[in-house]
């Protein structure tokens, strides 16, 4: 079973367009995110759930600034 939950260990950026405009969020250390799409290979955007919001994060940021929480 693939790892789906990650704990952010260094602040990082996530993006969303839920307001109709692009919005950048800083996700602080200690926050939990849950992977919603795709594997963490390559350098692409993946969808994660954070504080009840669907946001996009770079796979590289998750690999370097998060740790598995499952």
Buried (B, 14 or more C-beta within 10 A) or exposed (E): EEEBBBEBEEEBBBEBEEEEEEEEBEBEEEBBBEBEEEEBEEEEBBBBBBEEEEBBBBBEBBEEBBEEEE
